[in-house]
Amino acid sequence: MATDRSSGRDVHFYDISRPDKALGGLILTPSLTERTFFFALGILIVSNHPYRVYLRGNDTPLMPTDEPLQPGSYDIKPDSPQGRIFVTNEWCITRILSQTVSGRDEAFRQRVRERDRKCVITGIVNPDRLIALNDWSSYHAAHIFPLSGEEWFIGNNYSRWITNREGTRDTGINSCQNGLLMLSHIHEKFDNFSIAINPDDNYRIITFRDDIFNVGGRLLDPVCRNPSNDSSVSDELLRWHFRQAVLANMRGAGEPVFETDFPPGSDMVGEIRNGPDPIKRMEAELFSRLGGLSLA
């Protein structure tokens, strides 16, 4: 079964000229400030004029502050009578939990582990005694841009954001600049866009669903983003992931959150076929498991 991201929303936003038709919304978590809301609207809203945002019933326009966002309905009003509001049609990737598919990933894992040595979201360190034993239980080297979308990564020249590629055949998707070390349960939330990092807000961690792990509002650990280190995470890829999280969680009814727990004996194919976006989901599953075998 897939989870409906629109269920339980505390905030909805509208074109003021159509106050009965929500353009989207979100579930409030402690990390969602007025500033974060403005960042998100900057991604979602296309307008031919500047606009202001009002909490319905309040005549004072909202400002991009670090105050917590309040629940309610927000109206977007262009500054000009000729102003028009549209929601972007920017593509949102179908994302599932990243899978390790070939030897291409081994160097990726090792480099991310060597650089981070901890979950860069929670700050929980893998002890030196376990590292000496090569014991990384519960720690995952997570791809920011997923392996399942490698063809899109290549086709849109996202390789330009990777500065440490090795040779002309290296797409860059398995560069440590496209990776972060995370605890496994955080990795799943990151992959389904429930957690994202805004590099334009001091690398603040934003949670778009219930923050059960209390990571919202923290800052991404500096160990992975030292600007003098050519292995540091790519800000452009973090920015891409944050944009995708906004699109997945806040546009319209949002994108489905796919089930990833298929117990032994369960009909995985049947569940995918009967769920939302079955073709896109099946393509993502196949590329995640087999895509790494198509390129040497």
ZAVEX-783885 format. One line per 8 residues: number of its first residue (from 1); their letters; for each residue z, y, x of N, C-alpha, C. Coordinates in steps of 0.05 Angstrom, whole numbers. Last residue first. Example, Ala and Ser with C-alpha at 12.3 -4.5 7.8 and 13.67 -1.06 7.14 Angstrom:
<sites>
2 = sa = 142/-45/257/143/-21/273/157/1/258  156/-114/264/156/-90/246/156/-66/264
</sites>
This chain:
<sites>
296 = alslgglr = -349/0/595/-336/-11/619/-320/10/633  -343/-4/525/-350/12/548/-335/2/573  -326/-40/488/-354/-32/488/-362/-16/511  -273/-50/484/-289/-70/498/-319/-62/501  -249/-12/455/-245/-11/483/-261/-31/499  -261/-27/402/-275/-5/415/-272/-4/444  -230/-66/378/-253/-75/394/-267/-52/409  -186/-42/353/-183/-69/365/-206/-76/384
288 = sfleaemr = -206/6/334/-181/6/349/-178/-20/365  -251/-8/307/-255/7/331/-229/6/348  -226/-35/264/-244/-50/281/-248/-35/308  -196/6/240/-183/-18/249/-200/-33/270  -236/42/226/-215/50/245/-201/26/256  -265/12/189/-278/21/213/-257/28/234  -226/6/149/-235/-17/163/-249/-10/189  -221/60/133/-198/46/144/-207/22/160
280 = kipdpgnr = -271/72/113/-261/87/136/-238/72/149  -270/34/70/-291/33/91/-282/47/116  -225/48/38/-226/22/51/-247/21/73  -195/93/14/-214/96/36/-218/70/51  -136/58/-8/-153/81/-7/-172/81/17  -141/-15/-20/-128/10/-15/-146/33/-15  -169/-62/-22/-159/-52/-47/-144/-25/-44  -181/-71/32/-203/-69/13/-193/-56/-13
272 = iegvmdsg = -130/-77/54/-146/-54/62/-168/-49/41  -115/-124/29/-99/-100/25/-115/-76/32  -154/-160/49/-152/-155/20/-137/-129/14  -142/-160/103/-168/-150/95/-167/-143/65  -90/-182/102/-94/-156/112/-120/-144/102  -53/-219/69/-82/-215/67/-87/-186/76  -3/-252/109/-11/-232/89/-41/-228/90  11/-285/150/3/-298/125/-6/-278/104
264 = ppfdtefv = 59/-241/178/42/-265/181/36/-278/154  56/-174/150/70/-198/158/51/-221/162  35/-115/169/23/-138/156/36/-163/165  47/-51/170/63/-75/173/50/-97/156  21/-5/159/14/-18/185/29/-44/188  -9/33/108/10/12/115/2/-1/141  -28/102/116/-35/74/114/-11/56/122  -25/156/77/-10/144/100/-14/114/98
256 = pegagrmn = -82/194/56/-63/172/53/-50/165/79  -81/267/60/-94/241/67/-73/219/63  -72/315/6/-67/302/32/-82/276/35  -87/341/-39/-66/321/-42/-59/307/-16  -102/400/-2/-105/385/-27/-81/366/-32  -72/396/60/-96/403/45/-99/387/20  -26/376/87/-24/400/70/-49/407/54  -34/331/120/-9/333/103/-10/355/82
248 = alvaqrfh = -83/334/146/-74/309/133/-52/313/114  -83/386/166/-103/378/147/-94/353/132  -39/383/201/-39/403/180/-59/394/158  -57/343/236/-33/339/220/-31/358/197  -102/369/259/-106/345/243/-81/339/225  -75/408/288/-93/416/267/-98/392/248  -47/375/324/-32/392/306/-50/400/282  -90/353/353/-72/336/337/-57/352/317
240 = wrlledsv = -111/399/378/-127/384/360/-110/366/342  -67/413/410/-76/432/389/-93/417/369  -67/369/444/-43/374/427/-51/393/404  -116/380/468/-113/356/452/-88/358/434  -105/428/494/-126/428/474/-124/403/456  -65/415/531/-58/432/508/-79/430/486  -58/352/558/-77/372/551/-68/388/527  -4/336/603/-18/333/577/-36/357/572
232 = ssdnspnr = -15/332/674/-1/342/650/-18/339/625  -37/318/721/-34/297/702/-21/306/676  -35/361/755/-62/355/743/-61/331/724  16/407/751/10/378/754/-16/371/740  28/457/738/19/453/765/12/424/771  48/456/686/20/466/690/10/462/719  78/403/658/80/420/681/52/430/688  88/369/614/71/392/611/75/413/633
224 = cvpdllrg = 124/328/615/96/320/611/77/344/611  174/351/621/165/332/642/135/326/639  191/383/579/174/395/599/162/375/619  186/355/513/199/354/540/180/365/561  175/399/460/165/377/476/176/378/504  233/420/425/210/427/442/201/402/457  254/412/356/257/409/385/231/418/399  235/414/304/246/438/316/252/437/345
216 = gvnfiddr = 251/347/289/237/371/282/251/396/293  281/302/298/266/313/321/253/339/315  309/265/264/321/290/273/307/301/298  290/221/240/298/218/268/308/244/281  274/236/190/296/217/192/306/212/220  250/282/160/256/281/189/279/262/194  199/271/115/227/270/119/234/265/148  141/304/144/153/287/123/183/285/130
208 = ftiirynd = 127/335/185/114/341/159/124/323/137  156/367/239/156/343/223/146/350/195  139/392/302/139/397/273/138/370/259  162/417/362/157/392/347/160/398/317  133/469/401/153/461/380/143/435/366  109/495/443/109/465/442/131/455/423  108/549/431/127/539/452/131/509/451  65/548/395/92/557/387/113/545/405
200 = dpniaisf = 21/525/413/20/554/410/46/565/399  28/470/409/29/483/436/29/513/435  62/435/365/46/460/365/48/474/392  58/368/349/69/388/368/50/412/368  79/325/295/59/338/312/73/358/330  89/271/250/100/287/271/77/299/288  55/248/216/80/257/204/95/275/224  8/225/235/9/254/232/34/263/217
192 = ndfkehih = 9/173/249/1/178/222/4/208/214  25/177/303/-2/168/297/-10/173/268  78/194/298/58/211/311/30/203/303  101/149/274/101/174/260/80/194/271  93/112/316/81/107/290/79/133/274  124/136/357/95/133/360/81/129/333  175/130/338/164/157/339/134/156/341  181/76/346/182/86/319/172/114/317
184 = slmllgnq = 176/71/403/156/59/385/157/70/357  183/132/440/195/108/429/176/97/407  130/154/483/146/156/459/160/130/453  91/191/527/109/168/524/128/173/501  24/211/515/52/218/515/69/193/512  -44/228/534/-22/210/527/5/222/529  -87/252/557/-89/246/529/-66/227/520  -75/253/609/-75/278/596/-79/276/566
176 = csnigtdr = -84/202/626/-57/208/618/-54/236/606  -146/179/597/-132/195/616/-103/200/607  -176/153/560/-153/138/571/-141/153/595  -216/188/550/-198/182/528/-173/167/537  -252/196/590/-228/213/590/-208/205/569  -297/167/600/-298/185/577/-274/204/577  -328/152/658/-301/155/647/-302/176/625  -376/153/683/-373/134/660/-345/136/647
168 = tgerntiw = -372/186/727/-388/195/704/-385/177/679  -304/190/754/-332/180/752/-345/188/727  -249/201/724/-256/187/749/-285/175/746  -217/262/702/-234/238/698/-243/227/725  -182/305/698/-178/285/719/-193/259/714  -187/339/656/-195/349/683/-192/328/705  -209/341/591/-196/324/611/-206/332/639  -239/371/559/-210/378/560/-195/361/580
160 = rsynngif = -288/348/557/-285/373/573/-256/382/576  -285/308/521/-280/301/549/-277/326/567  -304/326/475/-275/331/480/-267/322/508  -356/323/456/-351/333/484/-322/341/487  -368/298/411/-360/326/408/-351/338/435  -379/246/427/-400/262/414/-394/291/412  -330/228/447/-352/232/465/-373/251/453  -299/228/400/-289/241/424/-312/248/443
152 = weegslpf = -329/193/369/-327/222/360/-318/239/384  -320/147/397/-348/156/394/-348/186/386  -264/141/393/-276/147/419/-305/157/416  -227/132/353/-246/153/349/-261/160/374  -192/93/369/-211/86/347/-232/107/343  -159/118/405/-180/102/415/-201/96/393  -141/186/383/-140/156/382/-164/142/394  -109/234/421/-134/228/407/-138/198/407
144 = ihaahyss = -60/214/443/-61/237/425/-86/236/408  -33/150/451/-57/167/453/-54/190/434  29/132/480/14/139/456/-10/156/462  62/83/507/44/104/516/24/110/494  126/67/482/97/64/479/83/88/492  184/30/487/170/54/496/140/49/495  206/-19/475/209/3/456/196/29/464  209/-38/543/213/-46/515/219/-21/498
136 = wdnlailr = 195/-36/595/189/-12/579/191/-19/549  211/-58/655/219/-63/627/216/-37/611  207/-62/709/182/-58/694/187/-65/664  253/-60/736/245/-86/726/219/-86/710  257/-6/744/254/-23/767/245/-51/760  266/10/691/241/17/703/236/-1/727  319/-7/687/298/-21/671/271/-15/682  344/27/722/347/-2/727/327/-18/711
128 = dpnvigti = 333/78/701/320/69/726/322/39/731  324/78/629/341/78/653/326/67/678  285/123/595/286/95/602/302/92/628  316/174/556/306/165/582/307/135/584  301/213/501/315/189/510/301/176/534  274/255/480/288/259/505/303/235/515  242/252/435/271/251/431/286/258/456  191/263/459/198/274/434/228/275/430
120 = vckrdrer = 184/234/505/183/263/508/188/278/481  222/184/529/208/192/504/208/223/504  209/177/599/227/181/576/209/186/552  172/177/639/197/162/644/217/165/621  124/209/653/144/217/633/172/204/637  93/188/696/96/217/692/121/224/675  95/133/690/103/145/715/109/175/712  73/127/638/101/119/644/111/133/669
112 = vrqrfaed = 21/146/646/38/160/627/68/153/632  4/108/683/5/136/690/22/152/671  7/59/654/22/63/679/25/93/686  -28/68/611/0/63/607/17/69/632  -77/74/639/-67/95/621/-37/92/618  -83/25/664/-79/48/681/-68/71/664  -91/-5/616/-68/-11/634/-63/13/652  -135/3/585/-111/17/578/-89/14/598
104 = rgsvtqsl = -176/-28/604/-179/0/607/-153/15/601  -166/-79/588/-155/-71/613/-158/-42/619  -157/-68/516/-170/-80/540/-156/-70/565  -127/-50/472/-150/-68/468/-162/-80/493  -72/-30/437/-81/-35/464/-103/-56/462  -78/15/382/-75/-12/392/-84/-13/421  -45/64/342/-62/58/365/-56/29/375  -44/62/272/-28/59/296/-46/50/319
96 = irticwen = -97/105/248/-79/82/246/-63/80/272  -133/155/215/-117/147/238/-99/124/231  -191/188/204/-175/166/193/-160/153/216  -193/259/215/-198/232/224/-181/212/208  -223/308/178/-197/297/185/-202/267/191  -266/365/184/-263/336/183/-235/328/191  -261/423/144/-259/410/170/-252/381/168  -266/455/101/-276/427/98/-276/413/125
88 = tvfirgqp = -215/501/82/-233/490/101/-242/461/94  -215/535/21/-201/515/38/-221/503/57  -222/605/9/-232/578/9/-215/560/27  -222/666/-24/-206/646/-10/-219/619/-13  -249/732/-18/-251/705/-29/-235/685/-11  -249/801/-33/-240/779/-17/-242/753/-32  -259/846/-60/-282/828/-55/-274/803/-39  -211/873/-59/-220/861/-85/-244/842/-81
80 = sdpkidys = -175/857/1/-197/871/-12/-203/857/-39  -136/825/20/-130/853/20/-151/869/5  -123/765/-19/-139/781/0/-133/810/-2  -66/727/-26/-80/750/-38/-96/765/-17  -36/669/-44/-51/681/-22/-69/702/-35  29/650/-65/3/661/-72/-10/675/-49  70/594/-68/61/617/-52/33/624/-60  126/567/-99/97/571/-100/90/596/-85
72 = gpqlpedt = 180/533/-63/168/548/-84/138/549/-83  229/538/-11/213/523/-30/201/541/-51  221/577/50/235/571/25/217/554/6  226/564/119/209/569/96/224/560/71  274/597/160/265/572/146/247/580/123  249/645/207/266/638/185/256/613/171  217/664/246/229/637/251/250/630/229  160/694/214/185/695/228/195/666/232
64 = pmlptdng = 110/723/191/112/700/208/137/701/226  127/742/123/121/749/151/124/725/168  103/754/56/116/736/76/108/745/104  110/816/21/94/794/33/110/779/54  147/826/-37/147/830/-8/131/808/5  153/812/-89/132/831/-83/130/837/-53  160/749/-118/170/767/-97/148/786/-89  136/714/-150/159/728/-161/171/748/-142
56 = rlyvryph = 118/670/-99/113/678/-127/139/690/-139  113/696/-37/128/676/-53/127/686/-81  50/714/-12/74/722/-27/87/697/-39  9/736/40/21/713/27/47/721/14  -54/769/49/-25/768/50/-15/744/34  -114/771/89/-99/765/65/-69/767/71  -179/796/109/-151/790/114/-136/786/88  -238/764/82/-222/788/87/-194/779/95
48 = nsviligl = -261/716/73/-279/737/84/-265/764/88  -226/657/94/-228/681/77/-246/701/90  -198/594/95/-222/610/103/-225/633/84  -141/559/112/-153/579/95/-176/593/108  -120/523/151/-130/513/125/-147/533/110  -103/550/195/-121/527/199/-135/521/172  -70/589/175/-92/597/192/-112/575/197  -32/557/150/-52/571/133/-75/581/150
40 = affftret = -4/542/197/-18/522/181/-39/535/163  18/590/215/0/574/233/-17/555/216  49/601/170/27/618/177/7/604/196  87/560/175/70/561/151/46/579/156  111/574/223/96/549/222/77/549/198  137/621/205/117/622/226/99/597/226  174/601/169/153/618/159/131/621/179  183/531/190/191/559/188/169/575/175
32 = lsptlilg = 202/469/190/181/485/178/191/513/172  242/437/208/225/449/228/204/468/217  268/414/164/281/436/178/263/450/199  216/408/113/234/396/133/246/419/149  184/403/51/200/419/70/217/402/88  119/382/43/147/374/40/163/389/60  65/422/16/79/407/37/108/400/29  -2/436/-7/27/439/-6/39/423/17
24 = glakdprs = -60/464/-41/-46/444/-24/-16/449/-25  -79/495/-79/-97/489/-58/-86/467/-39  -67/488/-149/-56/489/-122/-78/481/-102  -81/526/-201/-94/504/-186/-85/506/-156  -61/570/-226/-53/544/-237/-65/520/-221  -80/617/-204/-51/611/-200/-43/584/-211  -128/642/-179/-127/616/-194/-99/605/-191  -121/687/-150/-139/689/-173/-139/664/-190
16 = idyfhvdr = -90/670/-108/-77/686/-128/-94/689/-153  -93/605/-88/-109/629/-89/-98/645/-112  -30/575/-68/-51/580/-88/-68/604/-79  14/522/-49/2/548/-45/-24/550/-60  80/494/-54/51/493/-61/40/521/-56  135/456/-33/119/480/-30/91/475/-39  156/406/-38/173/429/-46/158/455/-46  131/342/-56/127/368/-44/145/389/-56
8 = gssrdtam = 132/290/-76/157/303/-67/154/330/-54  69/269/-56/93/262/-72/117/276/-59  28/277/-22/34/299/-40/60/294/-56  18/230/6/31/252/20/40/275/1  29/166/-14/17/191/-24/32/215/-11  18/109/25/36/129/16/21/154/8  -12/46/8/-13/72/22/6/91/9  0/-24/17/0/0/0/0/25/18
</sites>
